[in-house]
Amino acid sequence: MRLFATALLLAMAGLYIVSRNYSDGHPAWGYARAFAEAAMVGGLADWFAVTALFRRPLGLPIPHTAIIPENKDRIADTMAAFLQANFLTPAVVARRMQAMNLAQAAGNFLVEPGGGGPSRIRAGAAELFAEVLESLDPERLGGQVKAGLKSQLDRLEIAPLLGQMLEAAIADKRHLPVLESLLRWAGLTLEANEELVRGMIHDRANALLRLTGLDERLANSVLDGLYKLLAECIVDPDHPLRRKVEEGLEQLARDLSTDPEMRAKVERIKRDLLDNPAIGRWWEGVWERIRQSLIATARNPDAALSGQLGGALSELGTALREDALLQMQVNRFARRIVVGLATRYGSQIVRLVSETVRRWDARTVTDRIESAVGRDLQFIRINGTMVGGLVGVTIHLIDSL
């Protein structure tokens, strides 16, 4: 396409020479000459505009040329700031989470019946649990269970436990499926907000980009690059972005164990959950039904604990699925966690994007964007040549009239 655009420009130069030599022979040669002359001007102007985006025309140090290579660091910072401002802000994450009913989904999962009989381990656990229940004083159970459970949970600092669990999950690579799911979610979120991305790029494009129509091509290039980045992160276990996210998770695990501010925040969330009346009412109802069956189970060691535990989990699932107040509390808890993660660690994710682009040399940035836009860059030259020629004919016609 580059050769074709250049050949078209040379053809216009040849037409200009021919029409200039025969301009006195017939009035039509004047129109041909006007067309060729204006076409050369339009073709050369668009060649300069297209070339100036990616490199210096003819290697000359003309001001405001090689725009993309000269501004690659600013482009990287702008891209990172755009991602953080439009995808990883607490408001955006909270709005996404608002549309998700995690409590109801968990309830549906718990209500689903399981298959298969109890294994030897589960049967042994059932017998052991029955013996423990027989050794307990029934008078100490009943109404004091709710207050005792709340008191124990209130004294238990869960942040270090969560940190240790997260560290163990990272050490065993059990976080990888979750990470891949988050990357896929990021891809779907980007796909759902493509028009927003395009609008932001169009608004920030300079007059030269809008005049040549390259703002749309640049938007396509940015989106293609982001999709490619997410796809590479999914398929490449050693991708720098994945490593950066893992570093963020490791830092979160350390903060949960050692950062006083983070531990205090988790404790506040835990206390809000324990003080919610809906949780108390749910636990009172569940415990009353469990209490009635615990004694019978304790006196019958052969009863399968799995059945009782399954019933309790089914009750929990039913409550999560049907209790609107409980759903609201659990969903709010989940939103706080996710929004807190985005607020605290979102900057590390977008910083990786900026640092990656900054590490690319100018030629790499130029080649990737230019190859992504592809043939359309040369169509700009071709269209400029033809449009310029038509404008020249129009001016010549008006001048003749």
C-alpha positions in Angstrom: 0.0 0.0 0.0 2.9 2.4 0.6 4.3 1.7 -2.9 0.8 2.1 -4.4 0.3 5.5 -2.7 3.8 6.6 -3.8 3.1 5.4 -7.4 -0.1 7.3 -7.4 1.7 10.5 -6.4 4.3 9.9 -9.2 1.5 9.4 -11.6 0.0 12.7 -10.7 3.4 14.3 -11.3 3.6 12.7 -14.7 0.0 13.9 -15.5 1.0 17.4 -14.5 4.0 17.4 -16.8 2.0 16.1 -19.7 -1.0 18.4 -19.2 1.4 21.4 -18.8 3.0 20.7 -22.2 -0.4 20.3 -23.9 -2.3 23.0 -21.9 -2.7 25.2 -25.1 -4.2 22.3 -27.2 -7.6 21.9 -25.5 -9.3 23.4 -22.5 -9.7 20.0 -20.9 -5.9 19.9 -20.4 -6.3 22.8 -18.0 -8.6 20.7 -15.8 -6.2 17.8 -15.9 -3.4 20.1 -15.0 -5.4 21.6 -12.1 -6.3 18.1 -10.9 -2.7 16.8 -11.0 -1.3 19.9 -9.4 -3.7 19.9 -6.4 -3.4 16.1 -6.1 0.3 16.4 -5.7 -0.1 19.0 -3.0 -2.7 16.8 -1.2 -0.7 13.7 -1.5 2.5 15.3 -0.3 0.7 17.0 2.6 -0.9 13.8 3.8 2.4 11.9 3.3 4.0 14.5 5.6 1.2 14.2 8.1 1.3 10.4 8.2 5.1 10.3 8.4 5.3 13.0 11.1 3.2 10.8 13.4 5.8 8.1 13.5 9.1 9.5 12.4 10.9 12.6 11.0 10.1 13.2 7.3 13.3 12.7 5.2 15.1 12.6 8.5 14.9 16.3 8.9 14.6 17.8 12.4 11.3 19.5 11.7 9.5 20.7 14.8 6.4 18.7 15.9 7.3 15.6 13.9 7.9 12.0 15.2 5.0 12.7 17.5 4.4 9.2 18.9 8.1 8.3 19.6 8.8 11.7 21.1 5.8 11.4 23.4 5.8 7.7 24.2 6.4 8.3 27.9 3.5 10.8 28.1 1.3 8.3 26.2 2.2 5.6 28.7 1.4 7.9 31.7 -1.9 9.0 30.0 -2.9 5.4 29.3 -2.2 4.4 32.9 -4.0 7.4 34.3 -7.0 6.6 32.0 -7.2 3.0 33.2 -7.0 4.0 36.8 -9.5 6.9 36.5 -12.1 4.9 34.5 -11.7 1.3 35.6 -10.0 1.0 39.0 -11.7 3.8 40.9 -13.8 2.9 43.9 -16.9 4.3 42.2 -16.5 2.2 39.1 -15.7 -1.0 41.0 -18.6 -0.4 43.4 -21.0 0.2 40.5 -19.9 -3.1 38.9 -20.3 -4.9 42.2 -23.7 -3.3 42.8 -25.0 -5.3 39.9 -23.7 -8.6 41.3 -25.7 -10.5 43.9 -22.9 -12.5 45.4 -24.9 -13.6 48.4 -27.7 -15.0 46.3 -25.2 -16.9 44.1 -23.5 -18.4 47.2 -26.9 -19.4 48.5 -27.8 -21.1 45.2 -24.5 -23.0 45.4 -25.1 -24.1 49.0 -28.7 -25.3 48.3 -27.6 -27.5 45.4 -27.7 -31.1 46.7 -24.5 -33.0 46.7 -24.0 -36.6 45.5 -22.4 -39.7 46.8 -22.4 -41.2 50.3 -20.1 -40.3 53.2 -16.5 -41.4 53.0 -14.6 -43.1 55.8 -13.1 -39.7 56.8 -16.5 -38.0 56.9 -18.0 -40.9 58.9 -15.1 -40.8 61.4 -15.6 -37.0 61.7 -19.3 -37.6 62.4 -18.6 -40.0 65.2 -15.9 -37.7 66.7 -18.3 -34.8 66.5 -21.0 -36.8 68.2 -18.7 -37.7 71.1 -17.7 -34.1 71.5 -21.4 -33.1 71.7 -22.1 -35.7 74.3 -19.4 -34.4 76.5 -20.8 -30.8 76.4 -23.1 -29.5 79.1 -26.5 -28.9 77.4 -27.2 -26.0 79.8 -24.3 -24.0 78.4 -25.7 -24.2 74.9 -29.0 -22.8 73.9 -29.5 -19.1 74.1 -25.8 -18.3 75.0 -24.5 -19.7 71.8 -25.3 -16.5 69.9 -23.6 -14.2 72.4 -20.7 -16.6 72.8 -20.1 -16.9 69.1 -20.2 -13.1 68.7 -17.9 -12.6 71.6 -15.4 -15.1 70.3 -15.5 -13.7 66.8 -15.2 -10.1 68.2 -12.0 -11.1 70.1 -10.6 -13.0 67.1 -8.4 -10.8 64.9 -9.1 -12.2 61.5 -6.8 -10.0 59.4 -3.6 -12.0 60.3 -5.6 -15.2 59.6 -6.6 -13.9 56.2 -3.1 -12.9 55.5 -1.8 -16.4 56.4 -4.5 -18.0 54.2 -3.5 -15.7 51.3 0.2 -16.5 51.7 -0.6 -20.2 51.8 -2.8 -19.9 48.7 0.0 -18.0 46.8 2.6 -20.5 47.9 0.4 -23.4 46.6 -0.5 -21.5 43.4 -4.2 -21.7 44.3 -4.6 -18.1 43.5 -3.9 -18.6 39.7 -7.5 -19.6 38.7 -8.8 -16.5 40.5 -6.2 -14.3 38.9 -7.1 -15.7 35.4 -10.7 -15.1 36.2 -9.9 -11.5 37.1 -8.0 -11.0 33.9 -10.9 -12.3 31.9 -13.2 -10.0 33.8 -10.9 -7.1 33.0 -11.2 -8.0 29.3 -15.0 -8.2 29.5 -15.0 -4.8 31.3 -12.8 -3.3 28.7 -15.0 -4.7 25.9 -18.1 -3.3 27.6 -16.5 0.2 27.8 -14.9 0.3 24.4 -16.9 3.4 23.4 -15.8 5.2 26.6 -12.2 4.4 25.7 -12.6 5.7 22.1 -14.3 8.8 23.4 -11.5 9.6 25.8 -8.9 9.2 23.0 -10.9 11.3 20.6 -11.3 14.0 23.1 -7.5 14.1 23.9 -6.4 13.8 20.2 -4.8 16.9 18.7 -6.0 18.6 15.6 -3.6 16.8 13.4 -4.9 13.4 14.5 -8.5 14.4 14.1 -7.8 16.0 10.7 -6.2 12.9 9.3 -8.7 10.5 11.0 -5.9 8.8 12.9 -7.6 9.3 16.2 -9.9 6.4 15.4 -6.9 4.3 14.3 -5.1 5.2 17.4 -8.1 4.2 19.5 -8.2 0.8 17.8 -4.5 0.4 18.4 -4.8 1.1 22.1 -7.7 -1.3 22.4 -5.9 -4.0 20.4 -2.9 -3.5 22.6 -4.8 -3.8 25.8 -6.7 -6.9 24.6 -3.3 -8.4 23.5 -1.8 -7.5 26.9 -4.6 -9.3 28.8 -4.5 -12.3 26.5 -0.7 -12.6 27.0 -1.2 -12.4 30.7 -3.7 -15.2 30.6 -1.6 -17.6 28.5 1.8 -16.6 29.8 2.4 -17.7 33.5 5.6 -15.6 33.6 4.1 -12.4 32.2 5.3 -9.2 34.0 1.8 -8.1 34.6 0.9 -11.4 36.4 4.1 -11.1 38.4 3.2 -7.5 39.4 -0.3 -8.6 40.5 1.2 -11.5 42.4 3.5 -9.0 44.1 0.5 -6.9 45.0 -1.2 -10.0 46.5 1.9 -10.8 48.5 2.0 -7.2 49.7 -1.7 -7.5 50.7 -0.9 -10.7 52.6 1.9 -8.9 54.4 -0.3 -5.9 55.1 -3.0 -8.1 56.6 -0.5 -9.6 58.9 1.6 -6.6 59.8 0.0 -3.2 58.7 -1.9 -1.7 61.7 -4.1 0.4 59.4 -5.2 -2.5 57.3 -5.8 -4.7 60.3 -7.9 -2.0 61.9 -10.0 -1.6 58.7 -10.7 -5.3 58.5 -11.7 -5.3 62.2 -14.2 -2.5 61.5 -15.7 -4.4 58.7 -16.0 -7.5 60.9 -17.7 -5.6 63.7 -20.2 -4.0 61.3 -21.1 -7.5 60.1 -21.4 -8.9 63.6 -23.5 -6.0 64.8 -26.0 -6.3 61.9 -29.4 -7.4 63.3 -30.1 -9.5 60.2 -27.1 -11.7 61.0 -28.3 -12.2 64.6 -31.8 -13.1 63.5 -30.5 -15.5 61.0 -28.2 -17.2 63.5 -31.0 -17.5 66.1 -33.2 -19.3 63.7 -30.5 -21.6 62.4 -29.2 -22.5 65.8 -32.6 -23.3 67.1 -33.2 -25.8 64.3 -29.7 -27.2 64.7 -30.0 -27.5 68.4 -33.0 -29.7 68.1 -31.1 -32.1 65.9 -27.7 -32.0 67.7 -28.8 -34.1 70.7 -30.4 -36.8 68.5 -27.2 -36.9 66.4 -25.0 -37.0 69.5 -27.0 -40.0 70.9 -26.7 -41.8 67.5 -23.0 -41.9 66.6 -23.9 -43.8 63.4 -25.8 -40.8 62.0 -23.9 -39.2 59.1 -22.6 -35.8 60.1 -22.6 -35.0 56.4 -26.3 -35.1 56.4 -26.6 -32.7 59.3 -23.9 -30.5 58.0 -25.5 -30.6 54.6 -28.8 -29.6 56.2 -27.1 -26.7 58.0 -25.4 -25.5 54.8 -28.7 -25.8 53.0 -30.3 -23.7 55.6 -27.5 -21.1 55.2 -27.9 -21.2 51.4 -31.7 -20.7 51.8 -31.2 -17.8 54.0 -28.7 -16.3 51.6 -31.0 -16.8 48.7 -34.2 -15.6 50.3 -33.3 -13.1 53.1 -33.0 -9.7 51.4 -31.4 -8.0 54.5 -28.8 -10.7 54.8 -28.0 -10.5 51.1 -27.6 -6.7 51.4 -25.1 -7.1 54.3 -23.1 -9.8 52.6 -23.0 -8.0 49.3 -22.0 -4.8 51.0 -19.2 -6.7 52.8 -18.0 -8.1 49.5 -18.1 -4.6 47.9 -16.1 -3.1 50.6 -13.4 -5.8 50.2 -13.1 -5.4 46.4 -13.3 -1.6 46.5 -10.6 -1.6 49.2 -8.4 -3.8 47.0 -8.9 -1.5 44.0 -8.2 1.6 46.1 -5.1 0.3 47.7 -3.6 -1.8 44.9 -5.1 -0.4 41.7 -2.3 2.1 41.3 0.3 -0.8 41.2 -1.6 -2.5 38.4 -1.8 0.6 36.2 1.8 1.5 37.0 2.8 -1.7 35.4 1.2 -0.6 32.2 3.0 2.7 32.2 6.3 1.1 33.1 6.0 -1.5 30.4 5.3 1.1 27.7 8.1 3.3 29.0 10.6 0.4 28.7 9.8 0.0 25.0 12.2 1.9 22.8 10.8 4.5 20.4 11.2 2.1 17.4 9.2 -0.6 19.1 6.3 1.8 20.0 6.3 3.1 16.4 6.4 -0.3 14.7 3.6 -1.7 16.9 1.2 1.2 16.5 2.0 1.6 12.8 1.6 -2.1 12.1 -1.7 -2.1 14.1 -3.1 0.7 12.0 -1.8 -0.9 8.9 -3.2 -0.2 5.4 -5.4 2.7 6.5 -2.3 4.9 6.9 -1.6 4.6 3.2 -5.3 5.1 2.4 -5.0 8.5 4.0 -2.3 9.3 1.5 -4.4 7.9 -1.4 -7.5 9.8 -0.3 -5.5 12.9 0.2 -4.2 12.7 -3.4 -7.7 12.1 -4.9 -9.5 14.7 -2.7 -6.8 17.2 -3.4 -7.2 16.6 -7.2 -11.0 17.1 -6.9 -10.5 20.3 -5.0 -8.1 21.5 -7.7 -10.6 20.8 -10.4 -13.4 22.6 -8.5 -11.2 25.6 -8.0 -10.2 25.6 -11.7 -13.9 25.4 -12.7 -14.9 28.3 -10.5 -12.0 30.3 -11.8 -13.0 29.6 -15.4 -16.6 30.6 -14.7 
